Amino acid sequence: MRKIIASMMIALSVWAVPYKVGQSVSPLKVEDQHGNHVILKTMPKTLIMAYEKGTGATVNEYLKVQDKGYLKQYNAAFVADISQMPNFITTAFALPKMRKYIHTVLLIRDEEQGLRFPAQEEKITVMKFRGNLLTEVAFIATTAELKSVIEQ
């Protein structure tokens, strides 16, 4: 029995290891803030990820003053990992607020899915891709840095 449990723990810990530069990323299946199912079979050039309320607010504040097609223009996507947010908060407050944004917010609701992407506390994760190959990971904090990484 101990061997089975140990094997399961090892399998789970290996599965939850974040992607690294040089690694191919699996298609991402998520929903947007309106409940539309989205599958990113090929990753965009730039994937912006927020894991916390503060980092998500920084990204949203920057994006809400951009033109409607800004992310598409730069082949970028924004993903918010809300898997740690209590369901009541998500339903009653977060989603209604997100639905007002003109930009698309892709949502990770599954904690295990979110663990596949690199993160640092109080930082926005920015990943660069060529196809599904992860070529660069940066951790940023400001809107100036965000503008720079999206528009490069």
N, C-alpha and C positions, 0 to 999 in steps of 0.2 A: 504494500500500500504506500509506503514511504517513497519508493522508487517512482510510482505513478504520480504522486503529488509533486515530487521534485522535477520530474520530466515536464509536467504541466506548467510549473512555475518558470522553468527555463524557457519553454516555448513561448509563454506570454511575455517574458522580459525581452526576448529576442525580437518578437513581433513589434513591440512598442519602442524600439530604438529609432530615434529620429533619423531622417534621411541625411546623407552627407554629400558634399560636393563630389561629383563624378558618378553619382548613383542615379539610376533611372527611377522615376517616380510613377507609381501606378495612377491610372485615371482616378480623378477625384469626383465622387458622387455626393452632392449636397443639395440643399434647397436655398433659394434666395429669401429675402425678407417678406416676399409676397406668397411664399409657399410653392413656388414653381420649382420643379425638379431640374437640376442642372448637372450635366456630366461633362467634366473637362477631360476629354479623351487625350488631347494634347494640351500641355500646360501653356499658359500665356508667357510672353517674354519675361514679365515681372509679376510676381505673386506677392501681395502685401498681406501680412497676417497680424491680427491683434488678438491677444489672449486675455486682456484685462480691460476693465471699464475705461481707465485713463488713456491707454494706448488706442483703444477703439475710438474714443472721443477725439483724440488728436487727428486720426485719419479722417473721420467723418467731418470734422470742422474744416479740414483742408479741402476735401472733395466737394463739400456742399457749395463752395464758392467757385468751383470750376464749371466749365461748360458741360452739358449733359453727356456728350460723347467722349469726354476726356480720357477715361480709362481705356475705352476701345481704341481711341486714336493712338495711344502708346502701347497697345497690346498688353494691358495690365488687368489684374483682377484683385479685388479686395475680399478677404475672407476673415470673418470674425468667429473665433472659437468661443461659443457660448455654452459649451458642455458642462461647465461648472456652475452655471447660473441656475438657481432654483426655477422650476417650471412655472410657478405662479408669477415670479418676477418677469420671466421671459414673455409670458402670455399677456400679463396685465400692463406692463410698462415698456419693456425693451422693443418688442415687435411693433406695437403701435407707433413708437417714435421712429423706428427704422423705416417703416412704410412711407414716411413723409419724405425720405431722401430721394433725390432724382437719380443718384448713382445706385448701382446694384451692390448689395451686401450679400455675399455667399456665407452661409452659416454652417459651422460644424457643431453638431449637437451630440456626437458620439465621442466620449473622452478618449477611447482607444484610437480613433481616427486622428484626433488632435495631437496625440503623443507622437505621431509619425513625422511631425514637422518640428524643426528646431525652434527653440524659444529661449529668451532671457527675460528675467523679471523686469518689469517696467520698460520694456523695449518693444518696438515694432519690428517684426521679422520681415525682411525683404529677401526674396529668393529670385534669382535670375535663372532662366531656363533656355535651352536650345532644344526644341522638341520637348521630350520628357526628361532630358538629361539636366540635372541640377548642376549649374556651372558656378554659382556664387551664392553665398549667404552673408547678409549684413544685418546688424542690429542697430536701429536708429531710434532717435527720440524726438526730433523736431520736425516741424513742417518744412523747413528749408532743406533738411536732409531728404525728406520724403519727395519733395519736388525734384530734387537732383537725381534720385535713383529712378524715379518714374520716367523722367524726360531724357535720360542718357541713352 
